[in-house]
Amino acid sequence: MRNFIRYFTIEPCAKIVYIWRIISPVYYFLSFLERRYTLKRKGFLTIGLLGMSLIGLGISINAPVVSLAEEEVASHEGVIEPTRALMNEIANHMENILDGILAGNFKYVAQEAGAVVNQSYKINETFFQVDPKENPWYKRAKIDPNDSKKITKLKEDFDAYLKDIASSALEIQKAAKSNDEGATLKSFTSMIEKTCFECHKNLRDKQIPIENR
């Protein structure tokens, strides 16, 4: 029960990682069973058992998993605005998408996926629409506002990430509108693995000073 309560005290971005580390082994195992036994309702068993696994969080989550979640929280506590605010808003919508998938509320999933698309465009507006010399974010991120080469490269990277966010979220929305449980979950997990984690590895971890993450 202590671990279950712990889940509700960590920030949104950490919650997604926290949940994903628990459900991913179950998801891939059930995907294997689906391929092996050709389930008629693809994804139905997966969603049902994933929901059951989340209900049992307080019993099944061990100490190492909690430690990993705590590490995620620690890694975001020092993140500066506006980076933290934007990422947390996207993380909130991603958490809502997962809640909607597990509840079978695909209208809500489609709505939240659309919100992720809209939110992603704020990244470019916040970081690059203002003159670098007048944008306090560069100073706080320890980026020289006169280093046009670095800023241009950073903008290109963020533009690519923005397109990935929008494209992945639209795939989730498309699957949700078709009420396809399996496709919706796969689109969601694909976004976490290929977009969220990839950006953290290539942008946050390499380009933003560790003390500002």
PyRosetta script that sets phi, psi and omega in degrees:
from pyrosetta import init, pose_from_sequence

init()
pose = pose_from_sequence("MRNFIRYFTIEPCAKIVYIWRIISPVYYFLSFLERRYTLKRKGFLTIGLLGMSLIGLGISINAPVVSLAEEEVASHEGVIEPTRALMNEIANHMENILDGILAGNFKYVAQEAGAVVNQSYKINETFFQVDPKENPWYKRAKIDPNDSKKITKLKEDFDAYLKDIASSALEIQKAAKSNDEGATLKSFTSMIEKTCFECHKNLRDKQIPIENR")
pose.set_psi(1, -36.0)
pose.set_omega(1, 179.7)
pose.set_phi(2, -61.0)
pose.set_psi(2, -40.7)
pose.set_omega(2, 179.8)
pose.set_phi(3, -68.9)
pose.set_psi(3, -34.7)
pose.set_omega(3, 178.6)
pose.set_phi(4, -64.5)
pose.set_psi(4, -43.0)
pose.set_omega(4, 178.3)
pose.set_phi(5, -65.7)
pose.set_psi(5, -37.0)
pose.set_omega(5, -179.8)
pose.set_phi(6, -56.7)
pose.set_psi(6, -35.5)
pose.set_omega(6, -179.1)
pose.set_phi(7, -57.4)
pose.set_psi(7, -38.0)
pose.set_omega(7, -175.8)
pose.set_phi(8, -82.0)
pose.set_psi(8, -2.3)
pose.set_omega(8, -178.9)
pose.set_phi(9, -104.4)
pose.set_psi(9, -5.4)
pose.set_omega(9, -179.0)
pose.set_phi(10, -97.0)
pose.set_psi(10, 158.3)
pose.set_omega(10, -174.4)
pose.set_phi(11, -71.8)
pose.set_psi(11, 161.1)
pose.set_omega(11, -172.4)
pose.set_phi(12, -54.4)
pose.set_psi(12, -46.5)
pose.set_omega(12, -177.1)
pose.set_phi(13, -61.4)
pose.set_psi(13, -39.2)
pose.set_omega(13, 179.2)
pose.set_phi(14, -68.8)
pose.set_psi(14, -33.2)
pose.set_omega(14, -180.0)
pose.set_phi(15, -62.0)
pose.set_psi(15, -41.1)
pose.set_omega(15, -179.1)
pose.set_phi(16, -62.5)
pose.set_psi(16, -46.0)
pose.set_omega(16, 177.9)
pose.set_phi(17, -62.9)
pose.set_psi(17, -41.0)
pose.set_omega(17, -179.0)
pose.set_phi(18, -58.6)
pose.set_psi(18, -48.2)
pose.set_omega(18, -178.9)
pose.set_phi(19, -68.6)
pose.set_psi(19, -44.7)
pose.set_omega(19, -175.5)
pose.set_phi(20, -61.7)
pose.set_psi(20, -37.3)
pose.set_omega(20, -179.8)
pose.set_phi(21, -67.8)
pose.set_psi(21, -20.5)
pose.set_omega(21, 179.7)
pose.set_phi(22, -89.0)
pose.set_psi(22, -45.2)
pose.set_omega(22, -172.1)
pose.set_phi(23, -85.9)
pose.set_psi(23, -21.2)
pose.set_omega(23, -174.6)
pose.set_phi(24, -60.1)
pose.set_psi(24, -42.8)
pose.set_omega(24, 178.2)
pose.set_phi(25, -62.0)
pose.set_psi(25, -38.8)
pose.set_omega(25, 178.6)
pose.set_phi(26, -65.3)
pose.set_psi(26, -44.2)
pose.set_omega(26, -178.4)
pose.set_phi(27, -59.5)
pose.set_psi(27, -48.5)
pose.set_omega(27, -177.5)
pose.set_phi(28, -68.5)
pose.set_psi(28, -33.5)
pose.set_omega(28, 177.3)
pose.set_phi(29, -65.6)
pose.set_psi(29, -44.1)
pose.set_omega(29, -179.4)
pose.set_phi(30, -70.1)
pose.set_psi(30, -31.8)
pose.set_omega(30, 175.2)
pose.set_phi(31, -62.2)
pose.set_psi(31, -38.2)
pose.set_omega(31, 177.1)
pose.set_phi(32, -63.0)
pose.set_psi(32, -43.1)
pose.set_omega(32, 179.9)
pose.set_phi(33, -64.9)
pose.set_psi(33, -37.8)
pose.set_omega(33, 179.1)
pose.set_phi(34, -61.2)
pose.set_psi(34, -44.2)
pose.set_omega(34, 179.9)
pose.set_phi(35, -67.0)
pose.set_psi(35, -34.9)
pose.set_omega(35, -175.6)
pose.set_phi(36, -74.5)
pose.set_psi(36, -40.4)
pose.set_omega(36, -174.3)
pose.set_phi(37, -108.5)
pose.set_psi(37, 1.6)
pose.set_omega(37, 176.1)
pose.set_phi(38, 48.5)
pose.set_psi(38, 69.8)
pose.set_omega(38, 179.7)
pose.set_phi(39, -63.6)
pose.set_psi(39, 139.9)
pose.set_omega(39, -179.2)
pose.set_phi(40, -68.6)
pose.set_psi(40, -39.4)
pose.set_omega(40, 177.7)
pose.set_phi(41, -106.0)
pose.set_psi(41, 85.1)
pose.set_omega(41, -174.8)
pose.set_phi(42, -60.4)
pose.set_psi(42, 126.2)
pose.set_omega(42, 177.8)
pose.set_phi(43, 97.8)
pose.set_psi(43, -20.3)
pose.set_omega(43, -176.1)
pose.set_phi(44, -63.5)
pose.set_psi(44, -49.2)
pose.set_omega(44, 179.5)
pose.set_phi(45, -63.7)
pose.set_psi(45, -39.3)
pose.set_omega(45, -179.8)
pose.set_phi(46, -58.8)
pose.set_psi(46, -51.5)
pose.set_omega(46, -177.5)
pose.set_phi(47, -62.5)
pose.set_psi(47, -42.5)
pose.set_omega(47, -178.2)
pose.set_phi(48, -61.6)
pose.set_psi(48, -47.1)
pose.set_omega(48, -178.3)
pose.set_phi(49, -73.0)
pose.set_psi(49, -30.4)
pose.set_omega(49, 175.2)
pose.set_phi(50, -64.1)
pose.set_psi(50, -40.7)
pose.set_omega(50, 177.5)
pose.set_phi(51, -61.8)
pose.set_psi(51, -42.2)
pose.set_omega(51, 178.7)
pose.set_phi(52, -64.0)
pose.set_psi(52, -37.6)
pose.set_omega(52, -179.2)
pose.set_phi(53, -66.2)
pose.set_psi(53, -34.2)
pose.set_omega(53, 179.4)
pose.set_phi(54, -72.4)
pose.set_psi(54, -34.8)
pose.set_omega(54, 177.5)
pose.set_phi(55, -61.0)
pose.set_psi(55, -33.3)
pose.set_omega(55, -178.3)
pose.set_phi(56, -91.0)
pose.set_psi(56, 20.6)
pose.set_omega(56, -178.3)
pose.set_phi(57, -54.2)
pose.set_psi(57, -44.9)
pose.set_omega(57, -174.3)
pose.set_phi(58, -63.5)
pose.set_psi(58, -25.1)
pose.set_omega(58, -178.1)
pose.set_phi(59, -94.6)
pose.set_psi(59, -39.7)
pose.set_omega(59, -168.9)
pose.set_phi(60, -90.8)
pose.set_psi(60, -18.9)
pose.set_omega(60, -176.9)
pose.set_phi(61, -78.7)
pose.set_psi(61, 127.3)
pose.set_omega(61, -179.8)
pose.set_phi(62, -97.3)
pose.set_psi(62, 175.7)
pose.set_omega(62, -174.7)
pose.set_phi(63, -59.8)
pose.set_psi(63, -41.9)
pose.set_omega(63, -179.5)
pose.set_phi(64, -58.5)
pose.set_psi(64, -36.5)
pose.set_omega(64, 179.3)
pose.set_phi(65, -65.3)
pose.set_psi(65, -41.6)
pose.set_omega(65, 177.9)
pose.set_phi(66, -61.2)
pose.set_psi(66, -40.4)
pose.set_omega(66, 179.3)
pose.set_phi(67, -62.0)
pose.set_psi(67, -39.6)
pose.set_omega(67, 178.6)
pose.set_phi(68, -63.9)
pose.set_psi(68, -41.5)
pose.set_omega(68, 178.3)
pose.set_phi(69, -63.3)
pose.set_psi(69, -39.9)
pose.set_omega(69, 179.5)
pose.set_phi(70, -64.0)
pose.set_psi(70, -35.2)
pose.set_omega(70, 177.4)
pose.set_phi(71, -64.6)
pose.set_psi(71, -39.0)
pose.set_omega(71, 179.4)
pose.set_phi(72, -63.8)
pose.set_psi(72, -41.6)
pose.set_omega(72, 178.6)
pose.set_phi(73, -61.2)
pose.set_psi(73, -46.3)
pose.set_omega(73, -178.6)
pose.set_phi(74, -60.7)
pose.set_psi(74, -36.2)
pose.set_omega(74, -177.1)
pose.set_phi(75, -71.3)
pose.set_psi(75, -17.8)
pose.set_omega(75, -179.3)
pose.set_phi(76, -105.0)
pose.set_psi(76, -11.4)
pose.set_omega(76, -177.3)
pose.set_phi(77, -64.4)
pose.set_psi(77, -28.8)
pose.set_omega(77, -178.7)
pose.set_phi(78, -95.1)
pose.set_psi(78, 4.1)
pose.set_omega(78, -178.4)
pose.set_phi(79, -69.0)
pose.set_psi(79, 133.4)
pose.set_omega(79, -175.6)
pose.set_phi(80, -87.8)
pose.set_psi(80, 159.8)
pose.set_omega(80, 170.7)
pose.set_phi(81, -76.3)
pose.set_psi(81, 148.8)
pose.set_omega(81, 2.7)
pose.set_phi(82, -88.8)
pose.set_psi(82, -1.2)
pose.set_omega(82, -177.1)
pose.set_phi(83, -54.0)
pose.set_psi(83, -50.2)
pose.set_omega(83, -175.5)
pose.set_phi(84, -63.7)
pose.set_psi(84, -43.3)
pose.set_omega(84, -178.2)
pose.set_phi(85, -62.1)
pose.set_psi(85, -45.4)
pose.set_omega(85, -179.0)
pose.set_phi(86, -65.3)
pose.set_psi(86, -45.5)
pose.set_omega(86, -178.9)
pose.set_phi(87, -66.9)
pose.set_psi(87, -36.6)
pose.set_omega(87, 179.3)
pose.set_phi(88, -68.1)
pose.set_psi(88, -35.3)
pose.set_omega(88, 177.7)
pose.set_phi(89, -66.1)
pose.set_psi(89, -42.8)
pose.set_omega(89, 176.8)
pose.set_phi(90, -64.3)
pose.set_psi(90, -41.3)
pose.set_omega(90, 179.4)
pose.set_phi(91, -62.6)
pose.set_psi(91, -37.2)
pose.set_omega(91, 177.2)
pose.set_phi(92, -61.0)
pose.set_psi(92, -44.9)
pose.set_omega(92, 179.6)
pose.set_phi(93, -66.3)
pose.set_psi(93, -37.0)
pose.set_omega(93, 178.4)
pose.set_phi(94, -65.2)
pose.set_psi(94, -38.8)
pose.set_omega(94, 177.0)
pose.set_phi(95, -63.8)
pose.set_psi(95, -40.4)
pose.set_omega(95, 178.6)
pose.set_phi(96, -64.6)
pose.set_psi(96, -37.0)
pose.set_omega(96, 177.9)
pose.set_phi(97, -61.4)
pose.set_psi(97, -45.7)
pose.set_omega(97, 179.2)
pose.set_phi(98, -62.8)
pose.set_psi(98, -41.9)
pose.set_omega(98, 176.9)
pose.set_phi(99, -58.9)
pose.set_psi(99, -43.3)
pose.set_omega(99, -179.3)
pose.set_phi(100, -65.2)
pose.set_psi(100, -39.7)
pose.set_omega(100, 178.6)
pose.set_phi(101, -62.3)
pose.set_psi(101, -46.8)
pose.set_omega(101, -177.7)
pose.set_phi(102, -67.7)
pose.set_psi(102, -27.8)
pose.set_omega(102, 178.8)
pose.set_phi(103, -87.5)
pose.set_psi(103, -9.4)
pose.set_omega(103, -177.7)
pose.set_phi(104, 74.7)
pose.set_psi(104, 19.7)
pose.set_omega(104, -179.6)
pose.set_phi(105, -96.6)
pose.set_psi(105, 85.0)
pose.set_omega(105, -172.3)
pose.set_phi(106, -78.2)
pose.set_psi(106, -21.6)
pose.set_omega(106, 173.5)
pose.set_phi(107, -64.8)
pose.set_psi(107, -41.8)
pose.set_omega(107, 178.4)
pose.set_phi(108, -66.9)
pose.set_psi(108, -40.0)
pose.set_omega(108, 178.6)
pose.set_phi(109, -60.3)
pose.set_psi(109, -46.3)
pose.set_omega(109, -179.9)
pose.set_phi(110, -62.5)
pose.set_psi(110, -39.2)
pose.set_omega(110, 179.0)
pose.set_phi(111, -63.1)
pose.set_psi(111, -46.7)
pose.set_omega(111, -178.4)
pose.set_phi(112, -69.9)
pose.set_psi(112, -33.6)
pose.set_omega(112, 176.5)
pose.set_phi(113, -64.0)
pose.set_psi(113, -39.0)
pose.set_omega(113, 176.0)
pose.set_phi(114, -63.3)
pose.set_psi(114, -37.0)
pose.set_omega(114, 178.3)
pose.set_phi(115, -65.3)
pose.set_psi(115, -34.8)
pose.set_omega(115, 177.5)
pose.set_phi(116, -64.4)
pose.set_psi(116, -41.8)
pose.set_omega(116, 178.0)
pose.set_phi(117, -59.2)
pose.set_psi(117, -48.8)
pose.set_omega(117, -179.6)
pose.set_phi(118, -61.9)
pose.set_psi(118, -42.0)
pose.set_omega(118, -177.7)
pose.set_phi(119, -66.9)
pose.set_psi(119, -33.1)
pose.set_omega(119, -176.7)
pose.set_phi(120, -62.2)
pose.set_psi(120, -32.6)
pose.set_omega(120, -178.3)
pose.set_phi(121, -71.2)
pose.set_psi(121, -17.1)
pose.set_omega(121, 177.7)
pose.set_phi(122, -69.7)
pose.set_psi(122, -22.3)
pose.set_omega(122, 179.4)
pose.set_phi(123, -59.1)
pose.set_psi(123, -51.4)
pose.set_omega(123, -179.1)
pose.set_phi(124, -65.4)
pose.set_psi(124, -41.5)
pose.set_omega(124, -179.3)
pose.set_phi(125, -61.6)
pose.set_psi(125, -40.0)
pose.set_omega(125, -176.1)
pose.set_phi(126, -74.5)
pose.set_psi(126, -43.3)
pose.set_omega(126, -172.2)
pose.set_phi(127, -86.5)
pose.set_psi(127, -33.6)
pose.set_omega(127, -166.1)
pose.set_phi(128, -124.3)
pose.set_psi(128, -4.4)
pose.set_omega(128, -179.4)
pose.set_phi(129, -82.7)
pose.set_psi(129, -16.3)
pose.set_omega(129, -179.4)
pose.set_phi(130, -100.1)
pose.set_psi(130, 146.8)
pose.set_omega(130, 175.4)
pose.set_phi(131, -54.3)
pose.set_psi(131, 126.1)
pose.set_omega(131, -178.4)
pose.set_phi(132, -49.8)
pose.set_psi(132, -35.3)
pose.set_omega(132, -178.3)
pose.set_phi(133, -71.7)
pose.set_psi(133, -18.5)
pose.set_omega(133, -179.3)
pose.set_phi(134, -105.4)
pose.set_psi(134, -5.6)
pose.set_omega(134, -177.5)
pose.set_phi(135, -94.8)
pose.set_psi(135, 109.9)
pose.set_omega(135, -177.1)
pose.set_phi(136, -63.1)
pose.set_psi(136, -17.7)
pose.set_omega(136, -178.3)
pose.set_phi(137, -60.8)
pose.set_psi(137, -38.0)
pose.set_omega(137, -177.6)
pose.set_phi(138, -63.3)
pose.set_psi(138, -42.6)
pose.set_omega(138, 179.0)
pose.set_phi(139, -64.5)
pose.set_psi(139, -43.7)
pose.set_omega(139, -178.0)
pose.set_phi(140, -69.7)
pose.set_psi(140, -26.7)
pose.set_omega(140, 177.0)
pose.set_phi(141, -91.0)
pose.set_psi(141, 4.1)
pose.set_omega(141, 179.3)
pose.set_phi(142, 58.9)
pose.set_psi(142, 44.2)
pose.set_omega(142, 175.3)
pose.set_phi(143, -113.5)
pose.set_psi(143, 126.6)
pose.set_omega(143, -179.7)
pose.set_phi(144, -66.4)
pose.set_psi(144, 116.5)
pose.set_omega(144, -179.0)
pose.set_phi(145, -63.8)
pose.set_psi(145, -13.9)
pose.set_omega(145, 177.9)
pose.set_phi(146, -91.3)
pose.set_psi(146, -6.6)
pose.set_omega(146, -179.5)
pose.set_phi(147, -85.6)
pose.set_psi(147, 78.2)
pose.set_omega(147, -175.2)
pose.set_phi(148, -63.2)
pose.set_psi(148, -33.0)
pose.set_omega(148, 179.9)
pose.set_phi(149, -64.2)
pose.set_psi(149, -45.5)
pose.set_omega(149, -179.6)
pose.set_phi(150, -67.2)
pose.set_psi(150, -40.9)
pose.set_omega(150, -179.3)
pose.set_phi(151, -66.3)
pose.set_psi(151, -39.9)
pose.set_omega(151, 177.8)
pose.set_phi(152, -62.3)
pose.set_psi(152, -43.8)
pose.set_omega(152, 178.5)
pose.set_phi(153, -64.1)
pose.set_psi(153, -40.5)
pose.set_omega(153, 179.5)
pose.set_phi(154, -63.8)
pose.set_psi(154, -40.8)
pose.set_omega(154, 179.0)
pose.set_phi(155, -63.8)
pose.set_psi(155, -41.3)
pose.set_omega(155, 178.2)
pose.set_phi(156, -61.3)
pose.set_psi(156, -42.1)
pose.set_omega(156, 179.1)
pose.set_phi(157, -65.1)
pose.set_psi(157, -43.1)
pose.set_omega(157, 179.7)
pose.set_phi(158, -67.1)
pose.set_psi(158, -37.1)
pose.set_omega(158, 177.6)
pose.set_phi(159, -60.4)
pose.set_psi(159, -42.7)
pose.set_omega(159, 178.9)
pose.set_phi(160, -64.2)
pose.set_psi(160, -41.4)
pose.set_omega(160, 179.2)
pose.set_phi(161, -65.1)
pose.set_psi(161, -41.4)
pose.set_omega(161, 179.2)
pose.set_phi(162, -58.4)
pose.set_psi(162, -45.2)
pose.set_omega(162, 179.6)
pose.set_phi(163, -63.7)
pose.set_psi(163, -38.3)
pose.set_omega(163, 178.5)
pose.set_phi(164, -64.9)
pose.set_psi(164, -42.2)
pose.set_omega(164, 178.4)
pose.set_phi(165, -60.3)
pose.set_psi(165, -52.0)
pose.set_omega(165, -177.1)
pose.set_phi(166, -61.3)
pose.set_psi(166, -45.2)
pose.set_omega(166, -179.0)
pose.set_phi(167, -63.0)
pose.set_psi(167, -44.9)
pose.set_omega(167, -179.3)
pose.set_phi(168, -65.6)
pose.set_psi(168, -41.7)
pose.set_omega(168, -179.7)
pose.set_phi(169, -66.5)
pose.set_psi(169, -36.7)
pose.set_omega(169, 177.9)
pose.set_phi(170, -67.0)
pose.set_psi(170, -33.1)
pose.set_omega(170, 175.8)
pose.set_phi(171, -65.2)
pose.set_psi(171, -40.8)
pose.set_omega(171, 176.7)
pose.set_phi(172, -62.2)
pose.set_psi(172, -45.8)
pose.set_omega(172, -178.7)
pose.set_phi(173, -61.5)
pose.set_psi(173, -43.4)
pose.set_omega(173, 179.4)
pose.set_phi(174, -61.2)
pose.set_psi(174, -46.2)
pose.set_omega(174, 179.9)
pose.set_phi(175, -64.9)
pose.set_psi(175, -39.6)
pose.set_omega(175, -179.2)
pose.set_phi(176, -65.1)
pose.set_psi(176, -39.5)
pose.set_omega(176, -179.5)
pose.set_phi(177, -66.9)
pose.set_psi(177, -21.1)
pose.set_omega(177, 177.1)
pose.set_phi(178, -89.6)
pose.set_psi(178, -1.6)
pose.set_omega(178, -178.6)
pose.set_phi(179, 58.4)
pose.set_psi(179, 30.0)
pose.set_omega(179, 179.0)
pose.set_phi(180, -92.8)
pose.set_psi(180, 105.6)
pose.set_omega(180, -175.5)
pose.set_phi(181, -61.1)
pose.set_psi(181, -48.9)
pose.set_omega(181, -177.0)
pose.set_phi(182, -64.1)
pose.set_psi(182, -45.2)
pose.set_omega(182, -178.9)
pose.set_phi(183, -65.6)
pose.set_psi(183, -36.6)
pose.set_omega(183, -179.8)
pose.set_phi(184, -66.0)
pose.set_psi(184, -45.5)
pose.set_omega(184, 179.1)
pose.set_phi(185, -64.1)
pose.set_psi(185, -41.0)
pose.set_omega(185, 180.0)
pose.set_phi(186, -65.4)
pose.set_psi(186, -37.3)
pose.set_omega(186, 177.5)
pose.set_phi(187, -65.2)
pose.set_psi(187, -39.2)
pose.set_omega(187, 179.8)
pose.set_phi(188, -65.2)
pose.set_psi(188, -49.2)
pose.set_omega(188, -177.9)
pose.set_phi(189, -66.5)
pose.set_psi(189, -33.2)
pose.set_omega(189, 177.2)
pose.set_phi(190, -64.4)
pose.set_psi(190, -39.0)
pose.set_omega(190, 178.8)
pose.set_phi(191, -65.6)
pose.set_psi(191, -41.9)
pose.set_omega(191, 179.3)
pose.set_phi(192, -61.2)
pose.set_psi(192, -47.3)
pose.set_omega(192, -174.9)
pose.set_phi(193, -74.5)
pose.set_psi(193, -45.6)
pose.set_omega(193, -170.9)
pose.set_phi(194, -92.0)
pose.set_psi(194, -22.3)
pose.set_omega(194, -177.6)
pose.set_phi(195, -108.9)
pose.set_psi(195, -57.9)
pose.set_omega(195, -175.7)
pose.set_phi(196, -64.2)
pose.set_psi(196, -56.3)
pose.set_omega(196, -176.8)
pose.set_phi(197, -65.5)
pose.set_psi(197, -35.6)
pose.set_omega(197, -179.0)
pose.set_phi(198, -66.2)
pose.set_psi(198, -39.4)
pose.set_omega(198, 178.5)
pose.set_phi(199, -66.7)
pose.set_psi(199, -43.1)
pose.set_omega(199, 178.4)
pose.set_phi(200, -57.4)
pose.set_psi(200, -41.6)
pose.set_omega(200, -176.8)
pose.set_phi(201, -70.4)
pose.set_psi(201, -43.0)
pose.set_omega(201, -173.1)
pose.set_phi(202, -89.5)
pose.set_psi(202, -29.8)
pose.set_omega(202, -176.9)
pose.set_phi(203, -106.1)
pose.set_psi(203, -61.0)
pose.set_omega(203, -175.6)
pose.set_phi(204, -62.9)
pose.set_psi(204, -51.0)
pose.set_omega(204, -172.4)
pose.set_phi(205, -73.1)
pose.set_psi(205, -26.9)
pose.set_omega(205, -177.1)
pose.set_phi(206, -97.3)
pose.set_psi(206, -33.3)
pose.set_omega(206, -170.1)
pose.set_phi(207, -107.5)
pose.set_psi(207, -24.6)
pose.set_omega(207, -179.1)
pose.set_phi(208, -97.5)
pose.set_psi(208, 126.0)
pose.set_omega(208, 179.4)
pose.set_phi(209, -51.7)
pose.set_psi(209, 139.6)
pose.set_omega(209, -174.4)
pose.set_phi(210, -57.3)
pose.set_psi(210, -33.1)
pose.set_omega(210, -178.7)
pose.set_phi(211, -72.2)
pose.set_psi(211, -12.4)
pose.set_omega(211, -178.9)
pose.set_phi(212, -106.6)
pose.set_psi(212, 2.6)
pose.set_omega(212, -179.0)
pose.set_phi(213, -75.5)
pose.dump_pdb("model.pdb")
